[in-house]
Amino acid sequence: MNEISKRGIALCIGEEGELSDVSPYFQVYHFLQYHGDRIIYVYGELDPWSSTGIQLIGRTDAVKFVVKNGYHGSRVRDFTPEQKDLFYSTLERWLGLTLARQ
């Protein structure tokens, strides 16, 4: 794909010559990096969708988990014990509650 910038709009030319405006993607990505507080991102290491996953830059109160050998259907039950501890402690901090951990 080739990227073209025209009047502040990011366009991609697909394999069949179609144009797509990808600027909403960049707007959402920027919002999540700078204003996306209290969001938990879960990615599978082997999931192709992870290639467009968020890169946290330390500007928000958000956490990102990558499940080793995981795929698109990765869940909390697939986390390592350390990841589960961070997951539950983050939720407890955000909610002001003590959760039953499984």
Backbone atoms as SQL, in Angstrom:
CREATE TABLE atoms (id INTEGER PRIMARY KEY, chain TEXT, resi INTEGER, resn TEXT, atom TEXT, x REAL, y REAL, z REAL);
INSERT INTO atoms VALUES
  (1, 'A', 1, 'MET', 'N', 0.835, -1.190, 0.000),
  (2, 'A', 1, 'MET', 'CA', 0.000, 0.000, 0.000),
  (3, 'A', 1, 'MET', 'C', 0.874, 1.246, 0.000),
  (4, 'A', 2, 'ASN', 'N', 0.449, 2.245, -0.729),
  (5, 'A', 2, 'ASN', 'CA', 1.116, 3.538, -0.731),
  (6, 'A', 2, 'ASN', 'C', 0.284, 4.512, 0.083),
  (7, 'A', 3, 'GLU', 'N', 0.960, 5.392, 0.801),
  (8, 'A', 3, 'GLU', 'CA', 0.242, 6.391, 1.585),
  (9, 'A', 3, 'GLU', 'C', 0.401, 7.747, 0.915),
  (10, 'A', 4, 'ILE', 'N', -0.676, 8.475, 0.813),
  (11, 'A', 4, 'ILE', 'CA', -0.691, 9.790, 0.183),
  (12, 'A', 4, 'ILE', 'C', -1.278, 10.768, 1.186),
  (13, 'A', 5, 'SER', 'N', -0.718, 11.945, 1.299),
  (14, 'A', 5, 'SER', 'CA', -1.276, 12.971, 2.166),
  (15, 'A', 5, 'SER', 'C', -1.826, 14.085, 1.289),
  (16, 'A', 6, 'LYS', 'N', -3.107, 14.368, 1.449),
  (17, 'A', 6, 'LYS', 'CA', -3.756, 15.390, 0.631),
  (18, 'A', 6, 'LYS', 'C', -4.684, 16.193, 1.530),
  (19, 'A', 7, 'ARG', 'N', -4.408, 17.485, 1.672),
  (20, 'A', 7, 'ARG', 'CA', -5.241, 18.364, 2.489),
  (21, 'A', 7, 'ARG', 'C', -5.406, 17.849, 3.918),
  (22, 'A', 8, 'GLY', 'N', -4.344, 17.303, 4.485),
  (23, 'A', 8, 'GLY', 'CA', -4.393, 16.843, 5.864),
  (24, 'A', 8, 'GLY', 'C', -5.119, 15.530, 6.061),
  (25, 'A', 9, 'ILE', 'N', -5.464, 14.861, 4.988),
  (26, 'A', 9, 'ILE', 'CA', -6.151, 13.573, 5.071),
  (27, 'A', 9, 'ILE', 'C', -5.153, 12.493, 4.677),
  (28, 'A', 10, 'ALA', 'N', -5.035, 11.475, 5.489),
  (29, 'A', 10, 'ALA', 'CA', -4.130, 10.365, 5.174),
  (30, 'A', 10, 'ALA', 'C', -4.897, 9.350, 4.346),
  (31, 'A', 11, 'LEU', 'N', -4.394, 9.081, 3.159),
  (32, 'A', 11, 'LEU', 'CA', -5.049, 8.141, 2.268),
  (33, 'A', 11, 'LEU', 'C', -4.127, 6.962, 1.992),
  (34, 'A', 12, 'CYS', 'N', -4.694, 5.797, 1.896),
  (35, 'A', 12, 'CYS', 'CA', -3.944, 4.612, 1.496),
  (36, 'A', 12, 'CYS', 'C', -4.527, 4.104, 0.193),
  (37, 'A', 13, 'ILE', 'N', -3.643, 3.687, -0.684),
  (38, 'A', 13, 'ILE', 'CA', -4.086, 3.074, -1.932),
  (39, 'A', 13, 'ILE', 'C', -3.967, 1.571, -1.755),
  (40, 'A', 14, 'GLY', 'N', -5.091, 0.891, -1.848),
  (41, 'A', 14, 'GLY', 'CA', -5.125, -0.551, -1.678),
  (42, 'A', 14, 'GLY', 'C', -4.579, -1.272, -2.893),
  (43, 'A', 15, 'GLU', 'N', -4.521, -2.573, -2.781),
  (44, 'A', 15, 'GLU', 'CA', -3.971, -3.394, -3.859),
  (45, 'A', 15, 'GLU', 'C', -4.763, -3.284, -5.148),
  (46, 'A', 16, 'GLU', 'N', -6.045, -2.959, -5.039),
  (47, 'A', 16, 'GLU', 'CA', -6.878, -2.839, -6.236),
  (48, 'A', 16, 'GLU', 'C', -7.090, -1.385, -6.641),
  (49, 'A', 17, 'GLY', 'N', -6.273, -0.474, -6.075),
  (50, 'A', 17, 'GLY', 'CA', -6.341, 0.925, -6.462),
  (51, 'A', 17, 'GLY', 'C', -7.370, 1.745, -5.717),
  (52, 'A', 18, 'GLU', 'N', -8.079, 1.162, -4.771),
  (53, 'A', 18, 'GLU', 'CA', -9.086, 1.915, -4.019),
  (54, 'A', 18, 'GLU', 'C', -8.413, 2.818, -2.997),
  (55, 'A', 19, 'LEU', 'N', -9.038, 3.938, -2.708),
  (56, 'A', 19, 'LEU', 'CA', -8.525, 4.882, -1.720),
  (57, 'A', 19, 'LEU', 'C', -9.281, 4.712, -0.411),
  (58, 'A', 20, 'SER', 'N', -8.559, 4.748, 0.678),
  (59, 'A', 20, 'SER', 'CA', -9.171, 4.685, 2.002),
  (60, 'A', 20, 'SER', 'C', -8.608, 5.810, 2.839),
  (61, 'A', 21, 'ASP', 'N', -9.487, 6.512, 3.546),
  (62, 'A', 21, 'ASP', 'CA', -9.071, 7.567, 4.464),
  (63, 'A', 21, 'ASP', 'C', -8.725, 6.896, 5.792),
  (64, 'A', 22, 'VAL', 'N', -7.458, 6.890, 6.158),
  (65, 'A', 22, 'VAL', 'CA', -7.035, 6.253, 7.405),
  (66, 'A', 22, 'VAL', 'C', -6.821, 7.270, 8.527),
  (67, 'A', 23, 'SER', 'N', -7.138, 8.542, 8.285),
  (68, 'A', 23, 'SER', 'CA', -6.921, 9.542, 9.328),
  (69, 'A', 23, 'SER', 'C', -7.750, 9.277, 10.589),
  (70, 'A', 24, 'PRO', 'N', -8.974, 8.724, 10.512),
  (71, 'A', 24, 'PRO', 'CA', -9.669, 8.409, 11.773),
  (72, 'A', 24, 'PRO', 'C', -8.887, 7.422, 12.640),
  (73, 'A', 25, 'TYR', 'N', -8.190, 6.479, 12.006),
  (74, 'A', 25, 'TYR', 'CA', -7.361, 5.546, 12.766),
  (75, 'A', 25, 'TYR', 'C', -6.304, 6.312, 13.557),
  (76, 'A', 26, 'PHE', 'N', -5.623, 7.241, 12.905),
  (77, 'A', 26, 'PHE', 'CA', -4.580, 8.005, 13.578),
  (78, 'A', 26, 'PHE', 'C', -5.151, 8.902, 14.672),
  (79, 'A', 27, 'GLN', 'N', -6.340, 9.441, 14.456),
  (80, 'A', 27, 'GLN', 'CA', -6.976, 10.274, 15.474),
  (81, 'A', 27, 'GLN', 'C', -7.319, 9.446, 16.717),
  (82, 'A', 28, 'VAL', 'N', -7.859, 8.267, 16.514),
  (83, 'A', 28, 'VAL', 'CA', -8.187, 7.388, 17.639),
  (84, 'A', 28, 'VAL', 'C', -6.912, 6.943, 18.341),
  (85, 'A', 29, 'TYR', 'N', -5.918, 6.562, 17.580),
  (86, 'A', 29, 'TYR', 'CA', -4.644, 6.118, 18.150),
  (87, 'A', 29, 'TYR', 'C', -4.035, 7.220, 19.023),
  (88, 'A', 30, 'HIS', 'N', -4.014, 8.443, 18.507),
  (89, 'A', 30, 'HIS', 'CA', -3.483, 9.581, 19.259),
  (90, 'A', 30, 'HIS', 'C', -4.301, 9.808, 20.530),
  (91, 'A', 31, 'PHE', 'N', -5.622, 9.762, 20.418),
  (92, 'A', 31, 'PHE', 'CA', -6.474, 9.939, 21.601),
  (93, 'A', 31, 'PHE', 'C', -6.151, 8.894, 22.656),
  (94, 'A', 32, 'LEU', 'N', -6.035, 7.633, 22.234),
  (95, 'A', 32, 'LEU', 'CA', -5.748, 6.566, 23.192),
  (96, 'A', 32, 'LEU', 'C', -4.385, 6.752, 23.847),
  (97, 'A', 33, 'GLN', 'N', -3.397, 7.212, 23.112),
  (98, 'A', 33, 'GLN', 'CA', -2.063, 7.408, 23.680),
  (99, 'A', 33, 'GLN', 'C', -2.014, 8.565, 24.675),
  (100, 'A', 34, 'TYR', 'N', -2.821, 9.607, 24.460),
  (101, 'A', 34, 'TYR', 'CA', -2.734, 10.800, 25.292),
  (102, 'A', 34, 'TYR', 'C', -3.900, 10.974, 26.266),
  (103, 'A', 35, 'HIS', 'N', -5.028, 10.318, 26.017),
  (104, 'A', 35, 'HIS', 'CA', -6.207, 10.530, 26.857),
  (105, 'A', 35, 'HIS', 'C', -6.920, 9.237, 27.243),
  (106, 'A', 36, 'GLY', 'N', -6.417, 8.094, 26.827),
  (107, 'A', 36, 'GLY', 'CA', -7.094, 6.816, 27.042),
  (108, 'A', 36, 'GLY', 'C', -6.815, 6.219, 28.414),
  (109, 'A', 37, 'ASP', 'N', -7.358, 6.847, 29.444),
  (110, 'A', 37, 'ASP', 'CA', -7.167, 6.361, 30.802),
  (111, 'A', 37, 'ASP', 'C', -8.092, 5.193, 31.114),
  (112, 'A', 38, 'ARG', 'N', -7.615, 4.360, 32.041),
  (113, 'A', 38, 'ARG', 'CA', -8.375, 3.225, 32.554),
  (114, 'A', 38, 'ARG', 'C', -8.833, 2.273, 31.458),
  (115, 'A', 39, 'ILE', 'N', -7.899, 1.946, 30.597),
  (116, 'A', 39, 'ILE', 'CA', -8.155, 0.978, 29.541),
  (117, 'A', 39, 'ILE', 'C', -7.150, -0.159, 29.695),
  (118, 'A', 40, 'ILE', 'N', -7.640, -1.387, 29.575),
  (119, 'A', 40, 'ILE', 'CA', -6.776, -2.561, 29.600),
  (120, 'A', 40, 'ILE', 'C', -6.759, -3.139, 28.189),
  (121, 'A', 41, 'TYR', 'N', -5.571, -3.236, 27.631),
  (122, 'A', 41, 'TYR', 'CA', -5.386, -3.789, 26.297),
  (123, 'A', 41, 'TYR', 'C', -4.846, -5.209, 26.437),
  (124, 'A', 42, 'VAL', 'N', -5.477, -6.158, 25.758),
  (125, 'A', 42, 'VAL', 'CA', -5.035, -7.550, 25.786),
  (126, 'A', 42, 'VAL', 'C', -4.767, -7.987, 24.347),
  (127, 'A', 43, 'TYR', 'N', -3.536, -8.422, 24.115),
  (128, 'A', 43, 'TYR', 'CA', -3.137, -8.873, 22.791),
  (129, 'A', 43, 'TYR', 'C', -2.549, -10.276, 22.885),
  (130, 'A', 44, 'GLY', 'N', -2.724, -11.052, 21.846),
  (131, 'A', 44, 'GLY', 'CA', -2.050, -12.331, 21.727),
  (132, 'A', 44, 'GLY', 'C', -0.769, -12.140, 20.935),
  (133, 'A', 45, 'GLU', 'N', 0.301, -12.719, 21.405),
  (134, 'A', 45, 'GLU', 'CA', 1.607, -12.562, 20.752),
  (135, 'A', 45, 'GLU', 'C', 1.570, -12.985, 19.281),
  (136, 'A', 46, 'LEU', 'N', 0.786, -14.008, 18.956),
  (137, 'A', 46, 'LEU', 'CA', 0.750, -14.551, 17.600),
  (138, 'A', 46, 'LEU', 'C', -0.410, -14.020, 16.762),
  (139, 'A', 47, 'ASP', 'N', -1.152, -13.079, 17.302),
  (140, 'A', 47, 'ASP', 'CA', -2.312, -12.521, 16.600),
  (141, 'A', 47, 'ASP', 'C', -1.851, -11.443, 15.618),
  (142, 'A', 48, 'PRO', 'N', -2.140, -11.585, 14.325),
  (143, 'A', 48, 'PRO', 'CA', -1.736, -10.559, 13.364),
  (144, 'A', 48, 'PRO', 'C', -2.312, -9.179, 13.676),
  (145, 'A', 49, 'TRP', 'N', -3.470, -9.123, 14.332),
  (146, 'A', 49, 'TRP', 'CA', -4.071, -7.843, 14.687),
  (147, 'A', 49, 'TRP', 'C', -3.202, -7.068, 15.678),
  (148, 'A', 50, 'SER', 'N', -2.341, -7.766, 16.401),
  (149, 'A', 50, 'SER', 'CA', -1.470, -7.094, 17.366),
  (150, 'A', 50, 'SER', 'C', -0.504, -6.125, 16.698),
  (151, 'A', 51, 'SER', 'N', -0.272, -6.296, 15.416),
  (152, 'A', 51, 'SER', 'CA', 0.655, -5.402, 14.715),
  (153, 'A', 51, 'SER', 'C', 0.169, -3.960, 14.715),
  (154, 'A', 52, 'THR', 'N', -1.132, -3.745, 14.853),
  (155, 'A', 52, 'THR', 'CA', -1.668, -2.383, 14.906),
  (156, 'A', 52, 'THR', 'C', -2.056, -2.002, 16.327),
  (157, 'A', 53, 'GLY', 'N', -1.600, -2.779, 17.296),
  (158, 'A', 53, 'GLY', 'CA', -1.932, -2.518, 18.694),
  (159, 'A', 53, 'GLY', 'C', -1.312, -1.230, 19.209),
  (160, 'A', 54, 'ILE', 'N', -1.877, -0.752, 20.277),
  (161, 'A', 54, 'ILE', 'CA', -1.435, 0.505, 20.882),
  (162, 'A', 54, 'ILE', 'C', -0.038, 0.351, 21.484),
  (163, 'A', 55, 'GLN', 'N', 0.747, 1.390, 21.356),
  (164, 'A', 55, 'GLN', 'CA', 2.035, 1.481, 22.042),
  (165, 'A', 55, 'GLN', 'C', 1.861, 2.525, 23.140),
  (166, 'A', 56, 'LEU', 'N', 1.869, 2.080, 24.374),
  (167, 'A', 56, 'LEU', 'CA', 1.695, 3.009, 25.489),
  (168, 'A', 56, 'LEU', 'C', 2.972, 3.831, 25.661),
  (169, 'A', 57, 'ILE', 'N', 2.792, 5.141, 25.874),
  (170, 'A', 57, 'ILE', 'CA', 3.938, 6.044, 25.974),
  (171, 'A', 57, 'ILE', 'C', 4.048, 6.676, 27.361),
  (172, 'A', 58, 'GLY', 'N', 3.288, 6.155, 28.321),
  (173, 'A', 58, 'GLY', 'CA', 3.379, 6.649, 29.681),
  (174, 'A', 58, 'GLY', 'C', 2.573, 7.900, 29.975),
  (175, 'A', 59, 'ARG', 'N', 1.681, 8.279, 29.083),
  (176, 'A', 59, 'ARG', 'CA', 0.877, 9.491, 29.273),
  (177, 'A', 59, 'ARG', 'C', -0.504, 9.199, 29.841),
  (178, 'A', 60, 'THR', 'N', -0.868, 7.926, 29.946),
  (179, 'A', 60, 'THR', 'CA', -2.199, 7.561, 30.418),
  (180, 'A', 60, 'THR', 'C', -2.098, 6.517, 31.528),
  (181, 'A', 61, 'ASP', 'N', -3.194, 6.346, 32.239),
  (182, 'A', 61, 'ASP', 'CA', -3.296, 5.289, 33.244),
  (183, 'A', 61, 'ASP', 'C', -3.951, 4.094, 32.568),
  (184, 'A', 62, 'ALA', 'N', -3.168, 3.395, 31.771),
  (185, 'A', 62, 'ALA', 'CA', -3.649, 2.242, 31.014),
  (186, 'A', 62, 'ALA', 'C', -2.588, 1.151, 31.107),
  (187, 'A', 63, 'VAL', 'N', -3.005, -0.089, 30.887),
  (188, 'A', 63, 'VAL', 'CA', -2.054, -1.203, 30.901),
  (189, 'A', 63, 'VAL', 'C', -2.262, -2.059, 29.661),
  (190, 'A', 64, 'LYS', 'N', -1.168, -2.670, 29.245),
  (191, 'A', 64, 'LYS', 'CA', -1.180, -3.512, 28.048),
  (192, 'A', 64, 'LYS', 'C', -0.593, -4.869, 28.408),
  (193, 'A', 65, 'PHE', 'N', -1.285, -5.920, 28.006),
  (194, 'A', 65, 'PHE', 'CA', -0.818, -7.278, 28.238),
  (195, 'A', 65, 'PHE', 'C', -0.668, -7.977, 26.900),
  (196, 'A', 66, 'VAL', 'N', 0.430, -8.701, 26.744),
  (197, 'A', 66, 'VAL', 'CA', 0.642, -9.529, 25.564),
  (198, 'A', 66, 'VAL', 'C', 0.759, -10.964, 26.064),
  (199, 'A', 67, 'VAL', 'N', -0.155, -11.811, 25.619),
  (200, 'A', 67, 'VAL', 'CA', -0.184, -13.203, 26.042),
  (201, 'A', 67, 'VAL', 'C', 0.788, -13.996, 25.182),
  (202, 'A', 68, 'LYS', 'N', 1.798, -14.590, 25.836),
  (203, 'A', 68, 'LYS', 'CA', 2.806, -15.377, 25.122),
  (204, 'A', 68, 'LYS', 'C', 2.127, -16.541, 24.404),
  (205, 'A', 69, 'ASN', 'N', 2.469, -16.711, 23.139),
  (206, 'A', 69, 'ASN', 'CA', 1.888, -17.744, 22.268),
  (207, 'A', 69, 'ASN', 'C', 0.376, -17.610, 22.154),
  (208, 'A', 70, 'GLY', 'N', -0.140, -16.433, 22.460),
  (209, 'A', 70, 'GLY', 'CA', -1.580, -16.199, 22.397),
  (210, 'A', 70, 'GLY', 'C', -2.023, -15.822, 21.001),
  (211, 'A', 71, 'TYR', 'N', -3.315, -15.801, 20.818),
  (212, 'A', 71, 'TYR', 'CA', -3.929, -15.489, 19.531),
  (213, 'A', 71, 'TYR', 'C', -5.031, -14.466, 19.760),
  (214, 'A', 72, 'HIS', 'N', -5.875, -14.254, 18.786),
  (215, 'A', 72, 'HIS', 'CA', -6.909, -13.229, 18.862),
  (216, 'A', 72, 'HIS', 'C', -7.888, -13.468, 20.014),
  (217, 'A', 73, 'GLY', 'N', -8.055, -14.696, 20.420),
  (218, 'A', 73, 'GLY', 'CA', -8.994, -15.018, 21.495),
  (219, 'A', 73, 'GLY', 'C', -8.346, -15.079, 22.868),
  (220, 'A', 74, 'SER', 'N', -7.183, -14.467, 23.050),
  (221, 'A', 74, 'SER', 'CA', -6.505, -14.507, 24.344),
  (222, 'A', 74, 'SER', 'C', -7.355, -13.840, 25.419),
  (223, 'A', 75, 'ARG', 'N', -7.333, -14.450, 26.605),
  (224, 'A', 75, 'ARG', 'CA', -8.152, -13.988, 27.722),
  (225, 'A', 75, 'ARG', 'C', -7.315, -13.881, 28.992),
  (226, 'A', 76, 'VAL', 'N', -7.899, -13.312, 30.028),
  (227, 'A', 76, 'VAL', 'CA', -7.224, -13.181, 31.317),
  (228, 'A', 76, 'VAL', 'C', -6.798, -14.553, 31.833),
  (229, 'A', 77, 'ARG', 'N', -7.578, -15.569, 31.600),
  (230, 'A', 77, 'ARG', 'CA', -7.216, -16.911, 32.077),
  (231, 'A', 77, 'ARG', 'C', -5.907, -17.402, 31.453),
  (232, 'A', 78, 'ASP', 'N', -5.482, -16.790, 30.354),
  (233, 'A', 78, 'ASP', 'CA', -4.245, -17.168, 29.679),
  (234, 'A', 78, 'ASP', 'C', -3.026, -16.392, 30.189),
  (235, 'A', 79, 'PHE', 'N', -3.238, -15.426, 31.079),
  (236, 'A', 79, 'PHE', 'CA', -2.143, -14.607, 31.602),
  (237, 'A', 79, 'PHE', 'C', -1.202, -15.439, 32.472),
  (238, 'A', 80, 'THR', 'N', 0.026, -14.954, 32.586),
  (239, 'A', 80, 'THR', 'CA', 0.961, -15.523, 33.563),
  (240, 'A', 80, 'THR', 'C', 0.501, -15.073, 34.954),
  (241, 'A', 81, 'PRO', 'N', 0.968, -15.710, 36.014),
  (242, 'A', 81, 'PRO', 'CA', 0.589, -15.255, 37.361),
  (243, 'A', 81, 'PRO', 'C', 0.929, -13.779, 37.606),
  (244, 'A', 82, 'GLU', 'N', 2.055, -13.315, 37.086),
  (245, 'A', 82, 'GLU', 'CA', 2.442, -11.909, 37.256),
  (246, 'A', 82, 'GLU', 'C', 1.482, -10.980, 36.520),
  (247, 'A', 83, 'GLN', 'N', 1.087, -11.383, 35.316),
  (248, 'A', 83, 'GLN', 'CA', 0.133, -10.572, 34.555),
  (249, 'A', 83, 'GLN', 'C', -1.221, -10.527, 35.266),
  (250, 'A', 84, 'LYS', 'N', -1.668, -11.665, 35.787),
  (251, 'A', 84, 'LYS', 'CA', -2.939, -11.698, 36.519),
  (252, 'A', 84, 'LYS', 'C', -2.889, -10.786, 37.727),
  (253, 'A', 85, 'ASP', 'N', -1.775, -10.804, 38.455),
  (254, 'A', 85, 'ASP', 'CA', -1.648, -9.946, 39.630),
  (255, 'A', 85, 'ASP', 'C', -1.741, -8.479, 39.243),
  (256, 'A', 86, 'LEU', 'N', -1.034, -8.079, 38.188),
  (257, 'A', 86, 'LEU', 'CA', -1.103, -6.691, 37.725),
  (258, 'A', 86, 'LEU', 'C', -2.506, -6.354, 37.233),
  (259, 'A', 87, 'PHE', 'N', -3.144, -7.274, 36.528),
  (260, 'A', 87, 'PHE', 'CA', -4.503, -7.062, 36.024),
  (261, 'A', 87, 'PHE', 'C', -5.462, -6.780, 37.172),
  (262, 'A', 88, 'TYR', 'N', -5.483, -7.670, 38.169),
  (263, 'A', 88, 'TYR', 'CA', -6.422, -7.516, 39.280),
  (264, 'A', 88, 'TYR', 'C', -6.077, -6.310, 40.152),
  (265, 'A', 89, 'SER', 'N', -4.795, -6.066, 40.411),
  (266, 'A', 89, 'SER', 'CA', -4.437, -4.911, 41.243),
  (267, 'A', 89, 'SER', 'C', -4.785, -3.600, 40.539),
  (268, 'A', 90, 'THR', 'N', -4.653, -3.569, 39.209),
  (269, 'A', 90, 'THR', 'CA', -5.036, -2.367, 38.451),
  (270, 'A', 90, 'THR', 'C', -6.538, -2.135, 38.544),
  (271, 'A', 91, 'LEU', 'N', -7.329, -3.190, 38.351),
  (272, 'A', 91, 'LEU', 'CA', -8.782, -3.046, 38.478),
  (273, 'A', 91, 'LEU', 'C', -9.180, -2.613, 39.881),
  (274, 'A', 92, 'GLU', 'N', -8.561, -3.203, 40.878),
  (275, 'A', 92, 'GLU', 'CA', -8.877, -2.839, 42.265),
  (276, 'A', 92, 'GLU', 'C', -8.571, -1.368, 42.527),
  (277, 'A', 93, 'ARG', 'N', -7.448, -0.893, 42.023),
  (278, 'A', 93, 'ARG', 'CA', -7.083, 0.522, 42.195),
  (279, 'A', 93, 'ARG', 'C', -8.089, 1.431, 41.494),
  (280, 'A', 94, 'TRP', 'N', -8.443, 1.082, 40.265),
  (281, 'A', 94, 'TRP', 'CA', -9.385, 1.906, 39.516),
  (282, 'A', 94, 'TRP', 'C', -10.780, 1.911, 40.137),
  (283, 'A', 95, 'LEU', 'N', -11.222, 0.757, 40.620),
  (284, 'A', 95, 'LEU', 'CA', -12.585, 0.628, 41.131),
  (285, 'A', 95, 'LEU', 'C', -12.710, 0.917, 42.612),
  (286, 'A', 96, 'GLY', 'N', -11.581, 0.938, 43.325),
  (287, 'A', 96, 'GLY', 'CA', -11.635, 1.130, 44.766),
  (288, 'A', 96, 'GLY', 'C', -12.252, -0.042, 45.487),
  (289, 'A', 97, 'LEU', 'N', -12.093, -1.234, 44.937),
  (290, 'A', 97, 'LEU', 'CA', -12.685, -2.452, 45.482),
  (291, 'A', 97, 'LEU', 'C', -11.612, -3.528, 45.627),
  (292, 'A', 98, 'THR', 'N', -11.932, -4.531, 46.441),
  (293, 'A', 98, 'THR', 'CA', -11.101, -5.724, 46.496),
  (294, 'A', 98, 'THR', 'C', -11.834, -6.809, 45.719),
  (295, 'A', 99, 'LEU', 'N', -11.163, -7.390, 44.742),
  (296, 'A', 99, 'LEU', 'CA', -11.796, -8.388, 43.870),
  (297, 'A', 99, 'LEU', 'C', -11.405, -9.794, 44.278),
  (298, 'A', 100, 'ALA', 'N', -12.296, -10.729, 44.083),
  (299, 'A', 100, 'ALA', 'CA', -11.973, -12.148, 44.278),
  (300, 'A', 100, 'ALA', 'C', -11.114, -12.578, 43.102),
  (301, 'A', 101, 'ARG', 'N', -9.907, -12.982, 43.383),
  (302, 'A', 101, 'ARG', 'CA', -8.970, -13.365, 42.318),
  (303, 'A', 101, 'ARG', 'C', -9.093, -14.843, 42.021),
  (304, 'A', 102, 'GLN', 'N', -9.022, -15.173, 40.738),
  (305, 'A', 102, 'GLN', 'CA', -9.146, -16.575, 40.330),
  (306, 'A', 102, 'GLN', 'C', -7.860, -17.071, 39.733);
